[in-house]
Amino acid sequence: MEILGIDEEKVKAISNYKEEDDWVLKYRIDSYKKFCNIMMPSFGPYIDIDFDKIIYYKSNDYNKIENNWDNIDNNIACEFRNLGVVNSEKNLDGLGVQYESEVIYHNMIKELEEKKVIFTSIEDAMKKYPQLVKKYFATIVSNEENKFSALNGAVFSGGSFIYIPPNTKLDRPLHSYFRINSKSMGQFERTLIIVDDNSELHYVEGCTATNYSDSSLHAAVVEIYVGKNSKCRYSTVQNWAHNVYNLVTKRALVEENGIMEWIDGNIGSKVTMKYPSCILKGDNAQGTCITISVANNLQQQDTGARMIHLGKNTKSNIISKSIAKNGGNASYRGKVDIKDKALNSEAIVKCDTLILDELSKSDTYPTNICSNNTSNLEHEATVSKISPDKLFYLMSRGITKEKATELIVLGFIEKFREELPLEYAVELNQLLKNNIKIKKVIKLKIVIK
């Protein structure tokens, strides 16, 4: 089944095909109406999308989630095997794989089932655990948040649902992988994670797409609830192809003594606009966001984070690392808002940019608000080029200029790499090496409208 273009009847067709309850269809229709009325973002990179030429839903003739990899279509299985996805499962507690619009594979080890952990697709959760989903779904990210959260609400398909019961800690991460493989494809996964009181979760997400001349669209929504005394870490390394608009809304609500950590890597895409957020609702809640963005070959990476302090004694930490090369634009856009009742709170923002040539650029757009005089907010920013002295030192030891540049860049993003699981840190190293290879650059006059 394939749905090209969008209108109310096509939104209904997606819901009917999935055999959804009336409350889900009602939410989709409401979201579609909001999508039609909300304007495109008035900030950030220029977005040129013909919504009538996007494929909003695509799946195989059968709508079934496998738990045995041997049952997956051989062509699809080979594709993921070449990407290294299957091999990573042995290092993880559970694995979910989405291909185009549907989750095609899900597997959990027996230990998770014994702990009563729920890890499935969002559609499966809506059918099996409707009351639990209704309690949290669309309460952290509204369908009128922005045009793309509204679009996601209308046509969402696939994505993960995770519930960690109270007093439960997982020793290894859960993992999902998302793949776009069709021309002009849109992927609109919806992820909902609930980490109940006194529990811990580490969730790892990977994303890739095949490169086509026509633009594709990835507009996901992620909602995370972190209960009292709980901790959630959400790690992402996206390597979308250079024809993908990556426009994502991610937000977490953190209760008393809770900890939320976003580890966010952006290597690919044509345009990325992504600002993981924490609402620090409870007293002593903490939020951290560590991001790395690499803009190469005229890519525009508009990334950052948002921290909203509501509770007393809350703490937030934003570390943003950006690398720009070959006319790329790696920009930081963030917001820290310490409210008047968030007494004795602390926020630290550190933005560092490494520009590798004269064609590239980086902009910083910080919004920092502190509404009480008992709190502290710090912001640091640096923009630099690779030091000739450092290059000379390394090259004097017999290291080539290309290898020396690579070592300096890897050192620049060390804080981000050390927060990733080992297999993802290795993957990140390889992606960065491929993106920072020194080439002869022809100087051009670039005009960005």
C-alpha positions in Angstrom: 0.0 0.0 0.0 1.3 3.5 -0.9 -0.3 6.9 -0.2 1.0 9.9 -2.2 0.0 13.4 -1.2 -2.2 14.4 1.8 -5.8 15.3 2.4 -8.4 14.3 5.0 -9.5 11.1 3.1 -5.9 9.9 2.9 -5.5 10.5 6.6 -8.6 8.4 7.2 -7.2 5.7 4.8 -4.1 5.3 6.9 -6.1 5.0 10.1 -8.5 2.5 8.5 -5.7 0.4 7.1 -4.2 0.2 10.6 -7.7 -0.7 12.1 -7.3 2.0 14.7 -9.8 2.9 17.4 -12.0 6.0 17.0 -10.0 8.1 19.4 -6.8 7.7 17.3 -8.7 8.6 14.1 -10.2 11.7 15.8 -6.7 12.8 16.8 -5.4 12.3 13.3 -8.2 14.4 11.7 -7.7 17.2 14.3 -4.0 17.1 13.6 -4.5 17.4 9.9 -6.7 20.4 10.3 -4.1 22.1 12.4 -1.4 21.2 9.9 -3.4 23.0 7.2 -3.7 26.2 9.3 -0.2 26.4 10.9 2.4 28.3 8.9 5.9 27.1 8.1 8.6 28.0 10.7 9.6 31.6 10.6 13.1 30.9 11.7 16.0 28.7 10.7 16.9 27.3 7.2 14.7 27.8 4.2 12.4 24.7 3.8 11.3 23.9 0.2 8.9 20.9 0.4 6.1 20.1 -2.0 3.7 18.3 0.4 1.7 16.9 -2.5 4.8 15.0 -3.8 5.6 13.2 -0.5 4.7 9.5 0.1 3.1 9.6 3.5 2.6 5.9 3.9 4.2 2.8 2.3 4.2 -0.8 3.5 4.3 -4.4 2.3 1.1 -6.2 1.5 1.2 -7.8 4.9 1.1 -5.8 8.1 3.0 -8.0 10.5 5.9 -7.5 13.0 8.4 -10.4 13.0 10.4 -11.5 16.0 12.6 -13.9 14.0 15.1 -12.2 11.6 15.0 -15.3 9.4 11.4 -14.4 8.4 12.3 -11.0 7.1 12.3 -10.4 3.3 15.7 -11.4 2.0 16.4 -8.2 0.2 15.5 -6.1 3.2 17.5 -8.4 5.5 20.6 -8.1 3.3 20.3 -4.3 3.4 20.2 -4.1 7.2 23.0 -6.8 7.5 25.2 -4.6 5.3 24.5 -1.7 7.7 25.5 -3.7 10.7 22.2 -3.5 12.4 21.8 -7.2 13.0 25.2 -7.7 14.6 24.4 -4.9 17.1 21.5 -6.8 18.6 23.8 -9.1 20.7 25.0 -6.0 22.6 21.5 -4.7 23.4 18.5 -5.8 25.5 16.0 -5.4 22.6 15.8 -4.3 19.0 13.2 -2.7 16.8 13.6 -2.1 13.1 11.4 0.3 11.0 11.5 0.1 7.2 9.7 2.9 5.4 6.4 3.4 7.3 6.1 0.2 9.4 8.0 -1.5 12.1 9.0 -4.9 10.6 10.9 -6.5 13.4 10.8 -6.5 17.2 12.6 -8.7 19.6 13.2 -8.7 23.4 15.2 -11.0 25.6 13.4 -13.1 28.1 14.8 -11.0 31.0 12.8 -7.9 29.9 9.6 -9.9 29.7 10.1 -11.1 33.2 10.6 -7.5 34.4 7.3 -6.6 32.7 9.0 -4.1 30.4 6.9 -3.2 27.4 8.9 -2.5 24.1 6.8 -2.5 21.0 5.5 -0.3 18.1 3.2 2.6 19.0 0.3 1.0 17.0 0.7 -2.3 18.8 0.7 -0.4 22.2 -2.5 1.5 21.2 -4.3 -1.8 20.7 -2.9 -3.7 23.7 -2.4 -1.0 26.3 -4.9 1.8 25.3 -5.4 3.3 28.7 -1.6 3.5 29.3 -1.0 5.2 25.9 -4.0 7.6 26.4 -2.6 8.8 29.7 0.7 10.1 28.1 0.2 10.3 24.3 0.3 13.9 23.0 0.5 15.4 26.5 4.2 16.5 26.2 4.2 17.4 22.5 1.0 19.0 21.3 -0.3 18.6 17.7 -0.3 22.4 17.5 3.3 22.8 18.6 4.5 23.4 15.0 3.5 22.5 11.5 5.5 19.3 11.5 4.3 18.0 14.9 0.8 18.5 13.4 1.8 16.6 10.3 3.2 13.8 12.4 -0.1 13.7 14.4 -2.0 13.3 11.2 0.1 10.6 9.4 2.3 9.0 12.1 3.3 5.4 11.5 5.7 3.2 13.3 8.0 4.3 16.1 8.5 2.8 19.5 6.5 2.5 22.7 8.5 1.8 25.8 7.2 1.4 29.4 9.6 0.7 32.2 7.7 -0.3 35.4 8.5 1.2 38.8 11.8 0.1 40.5 13.2 -1.4 37.3 16.7 -0.8 35.9 18.0 -2.2 32.6 21.6 -3.2 32.3 21.9 -2.7 28.5 20.2 -0.3 26.1 17.1 -0.8 24.0 17.6 -0.1 20.4 15.6 1.0 17.3 16.7 1.6 13.7 14.9 3.6 11.1 15.5 3.3 7.3 14.1 5.3 4.4 14.7 3.5 1.1 12.2 5.0 -1.4 12.3 8.2 -3.5 10.3 11.1 -2.1 9.5 9.0 1.0 8.2 10.6 4.2 8.8 8.9 7.6 6.7 10.0 10.5 7.5 7.7 13.4 6.0 8.4 16.8 7.9 7.4 19.9 6.5 7.4 23.4 8.7 6.4 26.4 7.5 6.2 30.0 10.2 5.6 32.7 8.1 5.1 35.8 9.3 6.0 39.4 12.7 4.7 40.6 13.7 3.2 37.2 16.3 3.6 34.5 16.5 3.3 30.7 19.0 3.9 27.9 17.5 4.0 24.5 19.6 4.1 21.3 18.3 5.2 17.9 20.0 5.0 14.5 18.7 6.5 11.2 19.8 6.2 7.5 18.4 6.7 4.0 19.3 6.0 0.4 20.3 9.1 -1.5 18.0 10.3 -4.3 17.7 13.5 -6.3 14.2 14.3 -5.0 13.8 15.4 -1.4 12.5 13.1 1.4 11.0 14.1 4.7 11.6 12.8 8.2 9.3 14.5 10.7 9.3 12.5 13.9 7.9 13.2 17.3 9.4 11.9 20.6 7.7 12.2 24.0 9.5 11.0 27.1 8.1 10.9 30.7 10.7 10.6 33.4 9.2 9.7 36.8 10.4 10.5 40.3 14.0 9.4 41.1 14.2 8.0 37.5 16.8 8.4 34.7 16.4 8.2 30.9 19.2 8.5 28.3 18.2 8.9 24.7 21.1 8.5 22.2 20.8 9.2 18.5 23.2 9.0 15.6 21.5 10.0 12.4 23.1 9.7 9.0 20.3 10.6 6.7 21.1 11.0 3.0 21.7 14.6 1.7 18.2 14.8 0.2 16.4 14.4 3.5 14.7 17.2 5.4 15.1 16.1 9.1 12.5 18.1 11.1 12.0 16.5 14.5 10.3 17.5 17.7 11.7 15.9 20.9 10.7 16.7 24.5 10.9 15.2 27.9 9.0 15.9 31.1 11.1 15.3 34.2 9.6 14.8 37.6 11.2 15.3 41.1 14.8 14.1 41.3 14.5 12.7 37.8 17.4 12.9 35.2 17.0 13.2 31.4 20.0 13.0 29.1 19.8 13.7 25.3 22.9 12.5 23.4 22.2 13.7 19.8 24.4 13.3 16.7 23.6 14.8 13.4 25.9 13.8 10.5 23.6 13.6 7.4 20.5 15.2 5.9 19.9 18.2 3.6 18.5 20.3 6.4 18.1 19.4 10.1 16.0 21.4 12.6 16.1 19.6 15.9 16.1 21.0 19.5 15.7 18.2 22.2 14.0 19.7 25.1 13.6 19.1 28.9 10.8 20.4 31.0 12.2 20.2 34.5 9.0 20.1 36.4 9.9 18.5 39.7 12.2 19.9 42.3 15.9 18.7 41.9 15.2 17.5 38.3 18.2 17.5 36.0 18.5 17.8 32.2 21.5 17.4 29.9 21.8 17.7 26.1 25.1 16.9 24.4 25.0 17.4 20.6 27.3 17.1 17.7 26.4 18.5 14.2 28.5 18.1 11.1 27.6 20.3 8.1 29.3 19.3 4.9 28.6 20.0 1.2 26.2 22.9 1.8 24.3 21.0 4.5 22.4 23.1 7.0 22.4 21.8 10.5 20.2 24.0 12.8 20.4 22.2 16.1 20.6 22.9 19.8 18.5 22.3 22.9 15.8 23.8 25.1 15.7 23.6 28.9 12.6 24.9 30.8 13.2 25.1 34.6 9.9 24.9 36.6 11.0 23.1 39.8 13.3 24.4 42.6 17.0 23.4 42.6 16.8 22.2 39.0 19.9 21.9 36.9 20.5 21.9 33.1 23.6 21.4 31.0 23.9 22.0 27.2 27.0 21.1 25.3 26.9 21.8 21.6 29.7 20.8 19.2 29.5 21.9 15.6 31.8 21.3 12.6 31.3 23.1 9.2 33.1 22.2 6.0 32.7 22.6 2.2 30.1 25.4 2.5 28.1 23.8 5.3 26.3 25.8 7.9 26.3 24.4 11.5 24.3 26.6 13.8 23.3 26.5 17.4 19.8 27.5 18.3 18.8 27.1 22.0 16.7 28.3 24.8 17.1 28.2 28.6 14.2 29.6 30.6 14.5 29.6 34.4 11.0 30.5 35.7 10.4 32.8 38.7 9.5 29.8 41.0 12.5 27.7 40.0 14.5 29.0 42.9 18.2 28.1 43.3 18.5 26.6 39.9 21.6 26.3 37.6 22.1 26.3 33.9 25.3 26.0 31.8 25.5 26.3 28.0 28.7 25.7 26.1 28.8 26.1 22.3 31.9 25.2 20.4 32.3 25.4 16.6 35.1 24.2 14.4 35.1 25.7 10.9 37.4 23.8 8.4 37.5 26.2 5.4 36.6 29.7 4.2 33.3 28.5 2.5 31.6 27.4 5.7 29.9 29.3 8.5 28.3 28.9 11.9 25.7 31.1 13.7 24.6 31.0 17.3 21.1 32.0 18.3 20.8 31.7 22.1 17.8 32.7 24.2 18.7 32.8 27.9 16.1 33.9 30.5 16.5 33.9 34.3 13.4 35.2 36.1 14.6 35.0 39.7 17.7 36.3 41.5 18.6 33.1 43.4 19.5 31.1 40.2 22.6 31.1 38.0 22.8 30.9 34.2 26.1 30.7 32.2 26.7 30.8 28.5 30.0 30.2 26.7 30.7 30.1 23.0 33.8 29.6 20.9 34.4 29.6 17.1 37.8 28.4 15.8 39.7 27.0 12.9 42.2 24.2 13.1 45.4 25.6 14.6 48.4 25.6 12.2 50.6 25.0 15.2 48.7 21.8 16.1 48.9 20.6 12.5 52.6 21.4 12.3 53.3 19.5 15.5 51.5 16.4 14.4 52.9 16.5 10.9 56.4 16.8 12.3 55.9 13.4 13.9 55.3 11.9 10.5 51.5 12.1 10.4 49.9 13.2 7.1 47.9 16.4 7.0 44.7 14.5 6.4 45.3 12.2 9.4 46.3 15.1 11.6 43.1 17.0 10.7 41.1 13.8 11.5 42.8 13.4 14.9 42.1 17.1 15.8 38.4 16.8 14.8 37.9 13.6 16.8 39.5 15.2 19.8 37.2 18.2 19.4 34.1 16.0 19.8 35.5 13.6 22.4 32.9 14.7 25.0 30.1 13.5 22.7 31.8 10.2 21.7 32.5 9.1 25.2 28.8 9.2 26.1 27.9 6.7 23.4 27.9 2.9 23.7 31.1 1.4 22.3 29.6 0.1 19.0 28.1 3.5 18.3 31.3 5.4 19.1 33.1 3.2 16.5 30.3 4.0 13.9 30.5 7.7 14.7 34.3 7.7 14.2 33.9 6.1 10.7 31.1 8.6 9.7 33.3 11.5 10.8 36.3 10.3 8.9 34.2 10.0 5.8 32.9 13.5 6.2 36.1 15.4 7.0 38.5 14.0 4.4 40.5 16.9 2.9 39.8 17.6 -0.7 40.9 20.3 -3.1 38.3 23.1 -2.6 37.2 25.4 -5.4 36.2 28.7 -4.0 32.7 29.8 -5.0 30.5 32.7 -4.1 27.6 31.2 -2.2 24.3 33.1 -1.8 21.8 31.6 0.7 18.4 33.2 0.3 
